């Protein structure tokens, strides 16, 4: 990405799970496994997919009364792959009336059960969690929270210095193996990187530098030769673009849609059959063609 250019995306894999609405949501990918889910008629179906082996499995279906606010996917230090759902349901409390009760549910792949960890008072921001170092991270009420996959507890993480801009938006990501936070508004965009327990400003982009500020940041990616790439959705043209933070070059990916889900993926040969136990009643691990960009 040394200069602005056009580039065409070509599919390398295709997976045909189910057609129609509602659309799939993608919490993330870990060690070659992709987690995706969709909800309909108060039922939530979660899939674990390995596109390299063209396999997928369906976890135990959930009957949820209300909306899923967010979902995460990660692996603990012991090698246990877990799906975390943050669910909000309408509850009536005496003398207070109706209100939303937030619960955290966890599924360890290979156990065939969802465990409710109990009510969670923290207002986690809607959207997929960011996995790093046995934690799944979310933004919530201006703070950063990490769900410890080893102890299954929600922890408060230190946050970068605030810009005190009411219109500023934020997003978490992983850059060079470290937790990062993107903060942007009409005045510019800042990228912070966490080293040890402190935050350092990695990059600042101002309005007169790049048209990327008129786009919606989607994902941070480590590029070749130590570069850092920010994938954005140009909301004016509905185009997908890649912006190099080192050279200020913009790559037009020549792919258009009203919305995108972008995540990093590292292929692996992890077999889904290895998670099945004799006591499990999983739906059969199925081989299908995959479709990914």
Secondary structure, DSSP 8 states (H G I E B T S, - for coil): --S-EE------EEE----SSS--EEEEEETTEEEEEEEETTEEEEEEEETTTTEEEE---EE-SS-EEEEEEEE-TTS-EEEEEEEEEEEEETTTEEEEEEEEEEEETTS--EEEEEE--S---SS--EEETTEEEEEETTEEEEEETTTTEEEEE--------TT-EEEEEEETTEEEEEEEETTEEEEEEEETTEEEEEEEEETTT-GGGGEEEEEEEE-GGG-EEEEEEETTTTEEEEEETTT--EEEEEEE-S-------------GGGG--TT------EE--EEE-
